[in-house]
């Protein structure tokens, strides 16, 4: 499993320096975003097309055997296709799993999608602690104000320390800044609606 970084063109651009995994916004006061996704080889539409072609081929072959008098081939083909369909359904449920960490003036938002479940936690950047759960290669725990969430499931264990260092660097950079004004908050909400976070 590895992190897949994605950003909206024109909004978030990769920067040099301390950010290797995250992207810094060219708008909205330099907010930073980390989008971590499961690295999947097939999109859900491609998966559906593959399964449909597999069903057609398997049922065509089973139909030929049925016509030749081997009637037990068709039920076994049906059971096989049902089992493969269940396995692909389990895969498809988690193909869109992701973690989005977004830091903007006065607010750190962590959004985690796991199958049908959505979890979103918001922190004040000045109160956030970034620590490994058990060791350098473990998940990264963000905690503060009585809330906590673990991130980094889709990052290779050897890169989790880099992610934690980026989060600490970005949080230190934002700690001295005041909370957003009404105009900046409106810009941030408009940018968020344009990005259209999708699970």
C-alpha positions in Angstrom: 0.0 0.0 0.0 1.3 3.5 -0.7 0.1 7.0 -0.7 -1.4 8.5 -3.8 -1.2 12.3 -3.8 -3.8 14.2 -5.7 -4.6 17.9 -6.0 -6.9 20.2 -7.9 -5.1 21.8 -10.8 -4.4 25.5 -10.2 -5.1 25.3 -6.5 -2.6 23.0 -4.9 0.9 22.7 -6.2 3.7 20.5 -4.9 6.4 22.6 -3.3 10.1 21.9 -2.7 11.6 22.0 0.7 10.0 20.2 3.7 6.9 19.1 1.8 7.3 15.8 -0.1 3.9 14.2 0.6 1.7 17.3 1.1 0.8 20.2 -1.2 0.7 23.9 -0.5 -2.1 26.0 -1.8 -1.3 28.9 -4.1 -4.6 30.5 -2.9 -6.2 30.8 0.6 -3.2 32.0 2.5 -0.9 29.0 1.8 -3.0 26.3 3.3 -1.5 22.8 3.2 -3.3 19.5 2.2 -2.3 15.9 2.3 -4.5 13.5 0.4 -3.6 9.9 1.1 -5.4 7.2 -0.9 -5.3 3.5 -1.3 -3.2 2.7 -4.4 -5.7 0.8 -6.5 -5.1 -0.7 -9.9 -8.7 -0.7 -11.1 -11.3 2.0 -10.8 -14.9 0.9 -9.9 -16.0 1.2 -13.6 -13.1 -0.8 -14.9 -13.8 -3.4 -12.2 -17.5 -3.6 -13.3 -16.5 -4.0 -17.0 -14.0 -6.7 -16.1 -16.6 -8.6 -14.1 -19.2 -8.3 -16.9 -16.8 -9.7 -19.5 -15.8 -12.5 -17.1 -19.5 -13.4 -16.6 -20.2 -13.4 -20.4 -17.2 -15.6 -21.2 -17.9 -18.0 -18.4 -21.6 -18.3 -19.1 -20.9 -18.7 -22.8 -18.6 -21.6 -22.1 -21.0 -23.1 -19.6 -23.8 -22.8 -22.1 -21.8 -24.7 -24.7 -21.2 -27.5 -22.2 -25.0 -27.4 -21.3 -25.9 -27.9 -25.0 -23.4 -30.9 -25.2 -25.1 -32.6 -22.3 -22.9 -31.6 -19.4 -25.6 -30.0 -17.3 -23.6 -29.7 -14.0 -21.1 -27.2 -15.6 -23.7 -24.3 -15.5 -24.4 -24.5 -11.7 -20.7 -24.6 -10.9 -20.1 -21.6 -13.2 -22.9 -19.7 -11.4 -21.3 -20.5 -8.0 -17.9 -19.5 -9.2 -19.2 -16.2 -10.6 -21.1 -15.5 -7.4 -17.9 -16.1 -5.3 -15.8 -13.9 -7.6 -18.5 -11.2 -7.5 -18.5 -11.2 -3.7 -14.7 -10.8 -3.6 -14.8 -8.0 -6.1 -17.6 -6.3 -4.1 -15.4 -6.4 -1.0 -12.5 -4.9 -3.0 -14.7 -2.2 -4.5 -16.1 -1.2 -1.1 -12.6 -0.2 0.0 -11.2 1.0 -3.3 -12.1 4.6 -2.4 -10.7 4.6 1.1 -8.7 7.7 1.8 -7.4 10.1 4.4 -7.4 13.9 3.8 -5.5 16.2 6.2 -6.1 19.9 5.5 -4.4 22.8 7.4 -5.7 26.3 6.9 -5.7 29.4 9.1 -7.0 28.4 12.6 -8.2 24.9 11.6 -6.8 21.5 11.0 -9.3 19.1 9.5 -8.8 15.4 9.2 -11.3 13.4 7.1 -11.0 9.6 7.0 -13.1 7.4 4.6 -13.2 3.7 5.3 -15.7 1.8 3.2 -19.1 3.4 3.9 -17.9 5.0 7.1 -16.8 8.7 7.2 -15.0 10.2 10.2 -14.1 13.9 10.4 -12.2 15.6 13.2 -11.3 19.3 13.5 -8.5 20.7 15.7 -7.2 24.1 16.6 -3.6 24.0 15.1 -2.1 25.4 18.3 -3.3 22.5 20.4 -2.4 19.5 18.1 0.1 16.9 19.1 1.7 14.7 16.4 3.0 11.4 17.8 3.6 7.9 16.6 1.1 5.4 18.1 3.9 2.9 19.2 7.1 3.4 17.1 8.6 5.3 14.2 6.8 3.0 11.6 3.4 2.9 13.3 0.4 5.1 12.5 0.6 8.7 13.4 -1.8 9.9 16.1 -3.1 13.5 16.0 -4.6 14.5 19.3 -5.8 17.7 21.0 -8.8 19.2 22.8 -10.0 15.7 23.9 -10.1 14.3 20.4 -7.7 11.9 18.6 -7.4 10.3 15.2 -4.8 8.0 13.7 -3.6 8.7 10.1 -1.1 7.2 7.7 -2.7 3.9 6.8 -2.0 4.4 3.1 1.6 5.6 3.5 4.4 3.0 3.5 5.8 2.5 7.0 9.2 3.9 6.2 7.5 7.2 5.0 5.3 7.7 8.0 8.1 9.6 9.8 8.4 12.0 6.8 4.6 12.6 7.0 4.8 13.3 10.8 7.7 15.7 10.2 5.7 17.5 7.5 2.7 17.8 9.8 4.8 19.1 12.7 6.5 21.6 10.3 3.2 22.9 8.9 1.7 23.2 12.4 4.6 25.1 13.8 4.3 27.5 10.8 0.6 28.1 11.5 0.8 28.5 15.3 1.6 32.2 15.4 -1.1 33.1 12.9 -4.4 34.5 14.1 -7.7 32.8 13.4 -9.2 33.6 10.0 -11.3 36.7 9.5 -14.8 36.5 8.0 -13.5 37.2 4.5 -10.7 34.6 4.8 -13.2 32.1 6.2 -15.6 32.7 3.2 -12.7 32.2 0.8 -11.7 29.0 2.5 -15.3 27.6 2.4 -15.6 28.6 -1.3 -12.3 26.8 -2.0 -13.5 23.7 -0.1 -16.7 23.6 -2.2 -14.7 23.9 -5.4 -12.4 21.0 -4.4 -15.5 18.8 -3.7 -14.0 16.3 -1.4 -15.4 12.9 -2.5 -15.1 9.6 -0.6 
